Amino acid sequence: MAKGKLKDVTIRNAKPEDKDNRLNNGEGLYILVKPNGAKWWRFDYTSLNKRKTLSLGVYPATGLSDARVKAVKARKAIAKGINPSDTRKEKKAIQQLAADNETRCSSF
């Protein structure tokens, strides 16, 4: 796949089909067009010899250039041996813990 293969007009004009449809950008980045018309950015990568998929956002809130930047950041993390999915889960757990603590403190 050629890098930067997708264009914004191609994504905007993508119509939903009976099944999920992938529009590849290359290097693991693609947009998944759902039958209900939703368009989700996905990034496929390998970590510890297992195929993983990372969600990068929803189109049009996350545009083509934003998705490419996020994919580059994920590739850099993978090159350093860091699983971007685990990093995201850790951040979410920390935020949840902080919100729980805030709720507990405000109830007194």
C-alpha positions in Angstrom: 0.0 0.0 0.0 1.2 3.4 -0.9 1.5 5.9 2.0 -1.1 8.6 1.9 -3.3 6.7 -0.5 -6.6 8.0 0.9 -7.9 11.4 0.2 -10.5 13.3 2.3 -13.0 13.4 -0.6 -12.8 9.6 -0.9 -13.7 9.2 2.8 -16.5 11.8 2.6 -18.1 10.0 -0.4 -17.8 6.5 1.0 -21.2 5.0 1.2 -22.3 2.3 3.8 -22.6 -1.3 2.5 -24.2 -4.5 3.8 -20.9 -5.4 5.6 -18.1 -3.4 7.2 -16.0 -1.8 4.4 -12.3 -0.9 4.8 -10.6 2.0 3.0 -6.9 1.5 3.4 -4.4 4.3 3.8 -1.4 2.0 4.1 1.0 1.0 6.9 -1.8 -0.4 9.0 -4.1 2.7 9.0 -7.6 2.4 7.6 -11.1 3.7 8.0 -13.8 1.3 8.7 -17.2 2.2 7.2 -20.0 0.6 9.1 -23.4 -0.4 7.6 -25.0 2.3 9.7 -22.8 4.9 8.0 -20.3 5.5 10.9 -16.7 5.8 9.9 -14.1 4.7 12.4 -10.3 5.1 12.2 -8.4 1.9 13.0 -4.7 1.1 13.2 -3.5 -2.5 13.0 -0.1 -3.4 14.5 1.7 -6.4 16.0 2.7 -6.6 19.6 4.4 -9.7 21.1 3.6 -11.6 17.9 -0.1 -10.9 18.2 -2.2 -8.8 15.9 -3.8 -5.8 17.6 -6.2 -3.1 16.5 -6.2 0.4 18.0 -9.1 2.8 17.5 -8.0 6.3 16.6 -11.3 8.2 16.5 -14.4 8.8 14.5 -14.6 10.6 11.2 -15.2 13.6 10.7 -14.2 14.5 14.3 -10.8 12.9 13.7 -9.8 13.9 10.2 -7.4 12.2 7.8 -4.3 14.2 8.9 -5.1 13.7 12.6 -5.5 10.0 12.1 -2.1 9.8 10.2 -0.4 11.7 13.1 -1.9 9.4 15.7 -0.8 6.4 13.6 2.8 7.8 13.5 2.8 8.3 17.2 1.6 4.7 17.7 4.3 3.4 15.4 7.0 5.2 17.4 5.7 3.8 20.6 5.7 0.3 19.1 9.3 0.8 17.9 10.2 1.6 21.5 8.5 -1.6 22.7 5.5 0.1 24.2 2.0 -1.2 23.4 -0.2 1.8 22.7 -3.3 0.0 23.7 -1.9 -0.8 27.1 -0.8 2.9 27.5 -4.4 4.0 26.7 -5.8 1.5 29.2 -3.5 2.7 32.0 -4.4 6.4 31.3 -8.1 5.5 31.4 -7.7 3.6 34.7 -5.8 6.6 36.3 -8.6 9.0 35.2 -11.3 6.6 36.6 -9.4 6.4 39.9 -9.2 10.2 40.1 -12.9 10.6 39.3 -13.7 8.0 42.0 -11.6 9.8 44.5 -13.2 13.1 43.7 -16.6 11.6 44.2 -15.6 10.2 47.6 -14.1 13.5 48.7 -17.1 15.6 47.7 -19.6 13.3 49.5 -18.2 14.4 52.9 
